[in-house]
Amino acid sequence: MSKKVIFILGSPRKKGNTNVLAREAMRGLAEAGIVSVEIDAPRLDFKSPGCISCYKCQQSKEYGCHIRDELGQAVSRLADHDAIVLATPLYWFSYPAQVKMFIDRMFSMIKFGEEHEILSPLRGKPMALLATAGGGVEENLELLDTQWRLPASKIDAPYRSCLFPFCQYAPGGVANDAAAMTKAAAFGRELASLLK
Ligand SMILES: Cc1cc2nc3c(=O)[nH]c(=O)nc-3n(C[C@H](O)[C@H](O)[C@H](O)COP(=O)(O)O)c2cc1C
């Protein structure tokens, strides 16, 4: 069966440059026969924004969010995939708020063992970041890179990132930037090679 990668699309701009580059990475994956699935995080419906610290996920043997809404269902689907890619613009040196809501709910995908070790069905699955920003990498995009690399390291997930500093602002304009598009497709192929 072909491998499946799930993309958490984080851009509030549906036709923004992050999604254009993410789809180019998906094209790179498709060349290797890998299927990509999208979660449009900013447009998921929710009963409660983010995690409400109910701890029901920690009291249950099952993994997954107990808030019955689209946000919870989308988070619970992560484990059905072979790799997770967060594709997001940088907002205030971090994720957009809509992405943070999703990531906080990812608490439901981990539990703590008797030795305080982290148990998760995501353990060992590659995690990746594709991120765009108006500014540079230093003291800017690198902060987001660290924020996604750290949770990956806690679950022994191989980590890769592809950063697009000084990205074009006009929605979809990056499609005319051959170097950026080539880089995104190559990133898709790099992720595919991790799944071989
Ligand atoms: C609310 C907001 C905050 C932003 N914060 C940053 C930032 O901290 N650093 C930066 O370099 N760019 C920042 N930007 C610019 C976006 O990261 C950049 O335009 C990005 O490529 C937009 O992606 P999109 O085309 O998918 O919407 C910000 C933009 C917005 C709207």
The ligand as a Gaussian input file, in Angstrom:
#p B3LYP/6-31G(d) Opt

LIG

0 1
 C       -0.344000      38.685000      11.438000
 C        0.922000      38.517000      10.662000
 C        2.119000      38.354000      11.341000
 C        3.311000      38.166000      10.642000
 N        4.460000      37.990000      11.336000
 C        5.628000      37.818000      10.684000
 C        6.853000      37.645000      11.401000
 O        6.907000      37.601000      12.629000
 N        8.001000      37.524000      10.675000
 C        8.001000      37.557000       9.301000
 O        9.071000      37.453000       8.700000
 N        6.845000      37.683000       8.607000
 C        5.669000      37.810000       9.250000
 N        4.490000      37.936000       8.546000
 C        4.511000      37.778000       7.076000
 C        4.103000      36.359000       6.642000
 O        4.829000      35.351000       7.333000
 C        4.364000      36.138000       5.136000
 O        3.748000      37.151000       4.373000
 C        3.912000      34.768000       4.680000
 O        4.647000      34.376000       3.553000
 C        2.423000      34.730000       4.343000
 O        2.065000      33.447000       3.898000
 P        0.763000      33.214000       2.989000
 O        1.074000      33.767000       1.624000
 O        0.546000      31.754000       2.987000
 O       -0.351000      33.961000       3.637000
 C        3.296000      38.138000       9.221000
 C        2.087000      38.326000       8.533000
 C        0.910000      38.513000       9.237000
 C       -0.389000      38.712000       8.468000

